[in-house]
Amino acid sequence: MKILVVGGGGREHAITRALTCNSGVRIFSVMAKRNPGIARAAERFIIGKETSIESVLRFAAECNPDAAIIGPEAPLEAGIVDALEEAGIPCVGPSRAAARLETDKSFCRQMMDEHGIAGCPRYRVFYSADDAASFIENHDGDLAIKPIGLTGGKGVRIMGEHLDRAGAIDYVHRIGGNVVLEERLVGEEFTLQAFVDGRHVVPMPLVQDHKRAYDGDIGPNTGGMGSYSLPDHMLPFVSGEDYAKALQIMKDATDAMKISGFPYRGILYGQFMNTKQGPKVIEFNARFGDPEAMNVLSILESDFPDIVCSMIEGNLSASDVRFADRATVCKYLVPEGYPDAPVTNQPIALGEQGDALLYYASVEERDDTLYTMTSRTLAFVGIGDSLSEAERIAERAASSVKGRVYHRRDIGTQALLDERCRHMQEIL
């Protein structure tokens, strides 16, 4: 089976590794920058803009893949799935219209409202900066400020956390006023990802991501510094009832998209805040999370290409998808100064990797030496029978890297998990 993977980050390296566990799979890749891990696994690849539909189509015509998997959100917004499927290449990824669940935050909220889907925060959509600023000035309480379009996971600002009222007003003026203002949600975040074939929603293990740059959840927001999952595929601050509600929200969203004429096929990512009132939707993403893909795909026991085929054929079943009952901890190494002023073109040297899995991200390889670029560099995933074992494996590998990079040492530690549980208990 020949599969085209679009994207060149850590998420796409994880996708590629999961696909190539089946020796019969041939990988072809389009990536903006050469990912060393993907390049070694691919039969053929090109370096180019992942949103350049014409370039991707030309490459696909030469390779004639049986299917394509779209990793990042930007090509989805550009309509890459529509173009590939029109050319006869089925895709794991939603159409441009269906991807609006992620790419247009106003569409997402209005769809949830229209179809009565649970978990929708109170919100208002604004297309005028002056109107949004006036609302903020007169609103009693903190708000989440969300630019309507894509922001790479870094555009959302929370009053009381990132901004005061004056800063929030300044921010909506700076981004131009196309914004969704929502009630600030208080609780614990968790991620539920699922394989979706248009009708059937098959969930993956729960994961918790860490956006803040530094230990102790301080510093600026990032694309994600790391994440963890537990052997039972649950999280201790998410009850069985909460989980069932979150999964039902995912199913209801899929049903609503089908009813609306935009059937959803691909990976559906639900970012939830578990609140006193139960799970609320922070956002939907139309693809795997990064880093969350590395957690779940590293313990996928089922044949990933078979899942791809079932999704394309529309007959996906829960029996098709199995994950090992093991814990995972993912730790990203990033350049010094990331995310605001990352140092680039700095050499790094890998140390003792041990049993950790290595996923390359934004890193350049020249003459057998790795160099930092502007974004997250590489990630290690530890897998163990317990969270502490998985964390030790990931931390040992991450700490062995030499160079001007850093990582969060607290991700996956029992102390941080205990703090999450205490926080949830205080809320309840």
C-alpha positions as CSV (number, residue, x, y, z in Angstrom):
1,M,0.0,0.0,0.0
2,K,1.3,3.4,-1.0
3,I,0.4,6.3,1.4
4,L,1.1,10.0,0.9
5,V,1.8,11.9,4.2
6,V,1.5,15.7,4.0
7,G,3.4,17.5,6.7
8,G,6.9,17.4,8.2
9,G,6.6,17.9,12.0
10,G,6.8,15.6,15.0
11,R,3.1,14.7,14.5
12,E,3.8,13.6,10.9
13,H,6.9,11.6,12.0
14,A,4.6,9.8,14.5
15,I,2.1,9.1,11.7
16,T,4.8,7.8,9.4
17,R,6.3,5.5,12.1
18,A,2.9,4.1,12.9
19,L,2.2,3.4,9.2
20,T,5.6,1.8,8.6
21,C,5.1,-0.7,11.4
22,N,3.4,-2.6,8.5
23,S,6.2,-3.7,6.2
24,G,4.0,-3.6,3.2
25,V,3.5,0.2,3.3
26,R,5.4,2.6,1.1
27,I,5.6,6.2,2.2
28,F,5.7,9.3,0.1
29,S,5.9,12.7,1.7
30,V,5.4,16.4,1.1
31,M,7.0,18.6,3.8
32,A,7.9,22.2,4.1
33,K,11.3,21.3,5.7
34,R,13.2,18.1,5.6
35,N,12.3,16.0,8.6
36,P,15.2,13.5,9.1
37,G,12.9,10.8,10.5
38,I,10.3,11.0,7.7
39,A,13.0,11.3,5.0
40,R,14.6,8.1,6.1
41,A,11.3,6.2,6.1
42,A,10.0,7.6,2.8
43,E,10.5,6.0,-0.6
44,R,10.4,9.5,-2.1
45,F,9.7,13.0,-0.8
46,I,9.6,16.6,-1.9
47,I,10.3,19.8,0.0
48,G,7.7,22.5,-0.6
49,K,4.8,24.4,0.8
50,E,2.2,22.0,2.1
51,T,-0.5,24.4,1.1
52,S,0.6,24.5,-2.5
53,I,-2.2,22.4,-3.9
54,E,-0.7,22.3,-7.4
55,S,2.6,21.0,-6.2
56,V,1.1,18.3,-4.0
57,L,-1.2,17.2,-6.9
58,R,1.8,16.9,-9.3
59,F,3.7,14.9,-6.8
60,A,0.7,12.7,-6.1
61,A,0.2,12.1,-9.8
62,E,3.8,10.9,-10.1
63,C,3.5,8.6,-7.0
64,N,-0.1,7.4,-7.5
65,P,-0.7,6.7,-3.8
66,D,-3.6,4.6,-2.6
67,A,-4.4,7.1,0.1
68,A,-3.2,10.3,1.7
69,I,-3.1,11.4,5.4
70,I,-3.0,15.2,6.0
71,G,-1.1,16.1,9.2
72,P,-1.3,19.9,9.7
73,E,-4.4,22.2,9.6
74,A,-3.2,24.8,7.0
75,P,-3.4,22.4,4.0
76,L,-6.9,21.4,5.2
77,E,-8.0,25.0,5.2
78,A,-6.4,25.4,1.7
79,G,-8.6,22.6,0.4
80,I,-6.0,19.9,-0.2
81,V,-8.5,17.1,0.6
82,D,-11.0,18.4,-1.9
83,A,-8.3,18.5,-4.6
84,L,-6.8,15.1,-3.9
85,E,-10.1,13.4,-3.8
86,E,-11.2,15.0,-7.0
87,A,-8.0,13.5,-8.5
88,G,-9.1,10.1,-7.2
89,I,-6.9,9.9,-4.1
90,P,-9.0,9.2,-0.9
91,C,-7.8,11.1,2.2
92,V,-7.8,10.7,5.9
93,G,-8.7,14.4,6.6
94,P,-11.8,16.4,6.3
95,S,-12.9,18.5,3.3
96,R,-12.3,22.3,3.4
97,A,-15.9,22.8,4.4
98,A,-15.8,20.2,7.2
99,A,-12.4,21.4,8.5
100,R,-14.1,24.7,9.4
101,L,-14.7,22.9,12.8
102,E,-11.1,24.0,13.4
103,T,-10.4,26.7,10.9
104,D,-13.4,29.0,11.7
105,K,-14.2,29.3,15.4
106,S,-17.4,31.2,14.7
107,F,-18.6,28.4,12.5
108,C,-17.8,25.8,15.2
109,R,-19.7,27.7,17.9
110,Q,-22.7,28.5,15.7
111,M,-22.9,24.8,14.5
112,M,-22.9,23.6,18.1
113,D,-25.6,26.2,19.0
114,E,-27.8,25.4,16.0
115,H,-27.8,21.6,16.7
116,G,-28.0,21.9,20.5
117,I,-24.7,20.2,21.1
118,A,-23.8,20.1,24.8
119,G,-20.6,21.6,26.1
120,C,-20.7,24.9,24.2
121,P,-19.6,27.9,26.3
122,R,-21.4,31.2,26.3
123,Y,-20.0,33.2,23.4
124,R,-20.4,36.1,21.1
125,V,-18.9,36.6,17.6
126,F,-17.6,40.0,16.5
127,Y,-16.3,41.3,13.2
128,S,-15.6,44.8,14.5
129,A,-12.7,45.6,16.8
130,D,-14.6,48.5,18.3
131,D,-17.7,46.4,19.0
132,A,-15.6,43.6,20.6
133,A,-13.7,46.2,22.7
134,S,-17.0,47.7,23.9
135,F,-18.3,44.3,24.9
136,I,-15.1,43.6,26.9
137,E,-15.2,46.9,28.6
138,N,-18.7,46.4,29.8
139,H,-18.6,42.6,30.5
140,D,-18.6,41.5,34.1
141,G,-16.1,38.7,34.4
142,D,-13.1,37.3,32.4
143,L,-13.3,36.2,28.8
144,A,-11.4,34.0,26.4
145,I,-10.4,35.9,23.3
146,K,-10.2,33.7,20.2
147,P,-9.2,35.0,16.7
148,I,-11.6,33.4,14.2
149,G,-9.0,31.9,11.9
150,L,-6.0,29.6,12.4
151,T,-3.3,30.8,14.9
152,G,-1.1,27.7,15.3
153,G,-2.3,27.1,18.9
154,K,-0.9,30.4,20.0
155,G,-3.6,33.0,19.3
156,V,-6.0,32.5,22.2
157,R,-5.6,34.9,25.1
158,I,-7.4,34.5,28.5
159,M,-8.3,37.5,30.7
160,G,-7.1,37.0,34.2
161,E,-4.3,34.7,32.9
162,H,-2.6,36.3,29.9
163,L,-4.3,39.7,29.9
164,D,-6.1,42.3,32.0
165,R,-9.1,44.2,30.7
166,A,-7.0,46.9,29.0
167,G,-4.7,44.3,27.5
168,A,-7.7,42.4,26.1
169,I,-9.1,45.6,24.5
170,D,-5.7,46.3,22.9
171,Y,-5.5,42.7,21.7
172,V,-8.8,42.7,19.8
173,H,-7.7,45.9,18.1
174,R,-4.3,44.4,17.1
175,I,-5.9,41.3,15.6
176,G,-8.5,43.3,13.7
177,G,-11.7,42.5,15.4
178,N,-12.6,39.1,13.8
179,V,-12.9,37.4,17.1
180,V,-15.0,35.1,19.2
181,L,-15.4,36.2,22.9
182,E,-16.3,33.3,25.3
183,E,-16.8,32.9,28.9
184,R,-13.5,31.9,30.7
185,L,-13.7,28.2,31.5
186,V,-12.2,27.0,34.8
187,G,-11.2,23.5,35.3
188,E,-8.7,20.9,33.9
189,E,-8.0,20.5,30.2
190,F,-8.0,17.1,28.5
191,T,-7.8,15.9,24.9
192,L,-10.0,13.3,23.3
193,Q,-9.0,12.3,19.8
194,A,-11.0,10.0,17.6
195,F,-10.9,8.2,14.2
196,V,-14.0,9.3,12.2
197,D,-15.2,7.7,8.9
198,G,-18.2,10.1,8.4
199,R,-20.6,8.1,10.6
200,H,-18.6,6.2,13.2
201,V,-16.5,7.7,15.9
202,V,-13.8,5.5,17.5
203,P,-12.0,7.2,20.4
204,M,-8.3,7.1,21.3
205,P,-6.8,7.3,24.9
206,L,-7.2,10.5,26.8
207,V,-4.2,12.8,26.8
208,Q,-3.3,15.9,28.7
209,D,-1.1,18.5,26.9
210,H,1.0,21.3,28.5
211,K,1.0,24.6,26.6
212,R,3.1,26.8,29.0
213,A,6.8,27.0,28.2
214,Y,8.3,26.4,31.6
215,D,8.0,24.1,34.6
216,G,5.2,24.8,36.9
217,D,2.9,25.9,34.0
218,I,4.4,29.4,33.8
219,G,5.6,31.4,30.8
220,P,4.1,32.1,27.4
221,N,1.8,29.7,25.5
222,T,3.5,27.4,23.0
223,G,2.4,24.8,20.5
224,G,2.7,22.2,23.3
225,M,5.7,21.3,25.4
226,G,4.7,17.7,26.0
227,S,1.9,15.4,27.1
228,Y,1.1,12.2,28.9
229,S,-1.4,9.4,28.9
230,L,-2.1,6.6,31.5
231,P,-2.3,2.8,31.2
232,D,-6.1,2.7,31.5
233,H,-6.5,5.4,28.8
234,M,-8.3,7.7,31.2
235,L,-7.2,10.6,33.4
236,P,-7.9,10.6,37.2
237,F,-9.7,14.0,37.1
238,V,-12.1,12.8,34.3
239,S,-14.8,10.6,35.6
240,G,-16.5,7.9,33.6
241,E,-19.5,10.1,33.3
242,D,-17.4,13.1,32.1
243,Y,-15.7,10.9,29.5
244,A,-19.1,9.6,28.2
245,K,-20.3,13.2,27.9
246,A,-17.2,14.2,26.0
247,L,-17.4,11.3,23.6
248,Q,-21.1,12.0,23.0
249,I,-20.3,15.6,22.1
250,M,-17.8,14.3,19.5
251,K,-20.4,12.0,18.1
252,D,-23.1,14.7,18.1
253,A,-20.7,17.1,16.3
254,T,-20.0,14.4,13.6
255,D,-23.7,13.8,13.2
256,A,-24.4,17.6,12.9
257,M,-21.7,17.9,10.2
258,K,-23.3,15.1,8.2
259,I,-26.8,16.6,8.6
260,S,-25.4,20.0,7.5
261,G,-24.0,18.5,4.3
262,F,-20.4,18.5,5.4
263,P,-19.7,14.8,6.3
264,Y,-16.5,14.6,8.4
265,R,-13.9,12.0,7.7
266,G,-10.5,12.1,9.4
267,I,-9.1,12.7,12.9
268,L,-11.3,14.7,15.2
269,Y,-9.6,16.3,18.1
270,G,-11.7,17.5,21.0
271,Q,-10.0,19.9,23.4
272,F,-12.1,19.9,26.6
273,M,-12.2,21.8,29.8
274,N,-13.5,19.6,32.6
275,T,-15.5,22.1,34.7
276,K,-17.8,21.9,37.7
277,Q,-20.7,21.6,35.2
278,G,-18.9,18.8,33.3
279,P,-16.8,18.9,30.0
280,K,-17.0,22.0,27.9
281,V,-15.5,22.3,24.4
282,I,-12.5,24.6,24.2
283,E,-12.1,23.8,20.6
284,F,-12.2,21.1,17.9
285,N,-9.2,20.4,15.7
286,A,-9.5,18.7,12.4
287,R,-6.3,16.6,12.7
288,F,-4.1,14.8,15.3
289,G,-2.7,17.0,18.0
290,D,1.0,17.7,18.2
291,P,2.3,16.4,20.6
292,E,-0.8,14.2,21.4
293,A,-0.4,12.2,18.3
294,M,2.9,10.9,19.6
295,N,1.3,9.6,22.7
296,V,-1.5,7.6,21.1
297,L,0.2,6.4,17.9
298,S,3.2,5.1,19.9
299,I,1.0,2.6,21.7
300,L,-1.3,1.8,18.7
301,E,-1.5,-2.0,18.5
302,S,-3.8,-2.3,15.5
303,D,-2.5,-2.0,12.0
304,F,-2.7,1.7,11.1
305,P,-3.0,1.1,7.4
306,D,-6.0,-1.1,8.0
307,I,-7.6,1.7,10.1
308,V,-7.0,4.1,7.2
309,C,-8.7,1.7,4.8
310,S,-11.7,1.3,7.1
311,M,-12.1,5.0,7.5
312,I,-12.0,5.5,3.7
313,E,-14.5,2.7,3.1
314,G,-16.8,4.1,5.8
315,N,-17.0,0.8,7.8
316,L,-14.8,1.7,10.8
317,S,-15.5,-0.2,14.0
318,A,-14.3,0.0,17.5
319,S,-13.0,-3.6,17.1
320,D,-10.6,-2.3,14.4
321,V,-8.7,-0.1,16.9
322,R,-6.6,-1.3,19.9
323,F,-4.1,0.5,22.0
324,A,-1.6,-1.1,24.5
325,D,-2.5,-0.6,28.1
326,R,0.6,1.4,28.9
327,A,1.4,4.9,30.0
328,T,3.2,7.4,27.7
329,V,5.1,10.6,28.4
330,C,6.1,12.9,25.6
331,K,8.7,15.7,26.2
332,Y,9.5,18.3,23.5
333,L,13.0,19.9,23.3
334,V,12.8,23.4,22.0
335,P,15.4,26.1,21.2
336,E,16.5,28.5,24.0
337,G,14.3,31.5,23.8
338,Y,11.3,29.6,22.4
339,P,8.6,30.6,21.7
340,D,9.3,34.4,21.6
341,A,12.9,34.6,20.4
342,P,14.2,31.1,19.6
343,V,17.9,30.7,18.9
344,T,18.4,29.1,15.5
345,N,21.1,27.3,13.7
346,Q,22.6,25.9,16.9
347,P,24.1,22.4,16.9
348,I,22.7,19.8,19.2
349,A,24.0,16.3,20.0
350,L,21.8,13.4,20.9
351,G,22.8,11.4,24.0
352,E,21.7,8.0,25.3
353,Q,18.2,7.5,24.0
354,G,17.5,4.2,25.9
355,D,14.1,2.8,25.3
356,A,12.5,6.2,24.4
357,L,11.1,6.8,20.9
358,L,12.6,9.8,19.1
359,Y,10.4,12.0,16.9
360,Y,12.0,14.7,14.8
361,A,10.2,18.1,14.4
362,S,11.7,21.5,13.4
363,V,15.3,20.5,13.1
364,E,17.8,20.6,10.3
365,E,20.4,17.9,9.6
366,R,23.7,18.8,7.9
367,D,26.7,16.6,7.7
368,D,25.3,14.2,10.4
369,T,24.7,17.1,12.8
370,L,21.4,18.4,13.9
371,Y,20.7,22.2,14.2
372,T,17.8,24.1,15.8
373,M,15.3,26.0,13.8
374,T,12.5,28.4,14.8
375,S,10.1,25.9,16.4
376,R,10.0,22.8,18.5
377,T,13.1,20.7,17.8
378,L,12.4,17.1,18.6
379,A,10.5,14.9,21.1
380,F,11.1,11.8,23.1
381,V,8.3,9.5,24.1
382,G,8.7,7.1,27.1
383,I,6.4,4.1,27.3
384,G,5.9,2.2,30.5
385,D,3.6,0.1,32.6
386,S,3.2,3.1,34.9
387,L,3.4,6.9,34.5
388,S,6.5,7.1,36.6
389,E,8.3,4.5,34.4
390,A,7.3,6.3,31.2
391,E,8.4,9.6,32.6
392,R,11.8,8.3,33.7
393,I,12.4,6.9,30.2
394,A,11.4,10.2,28.5
395,E,13.3,12.4,30.9
396,R,16.5,10.3,30.7
397,A,16.5,10.7,26.9
398,A,15.6,14.4,26.9
399,S,18.2,15.3,29.5
400,S,20.9,13.6,27.5
401,V,20.7,16.0,24.6
402,K,23.5,18.6,24.5
403,G,23.1,22.1,23.0
404,R,21.1,25.3,23.4
405,V,17.7,23.6,23.9
406,Y,15.5,23.1,26.9
407,H,12.5,21.0,27.9
408,R,9.9,20.8,30.7
409,R,11.2,18.4,33.3
410,D,7.9,18.3,35.2
411,I,5.7,16.8,32.4
412,G,4.5,13.3,33.3
413,T,5.7,13.5,37.0
414,Q,3.4,12.2,39.7
415,A,3.7,15.6,41.5
416,L,2.2,17.5,38.5
417,L,-0.6,14.9,38.1
418,D,-1.4,15.1,41.8
419,E,-1.6,18.9,41.5
420,R,-4.1,18.5,38.6
421,C,-6.2,16.2,40.7
422,R,-6.1,18.7,43.7
423,H,-7.2,21.5,41.4
424,M,-10.1,19.5,40.1
425,Q,-11.2,18.6,43.6
426,E,-11.1,22.3,44.6
427,I,-13.4,23.2,41.7
428,L,-15.9,20.5,42.5
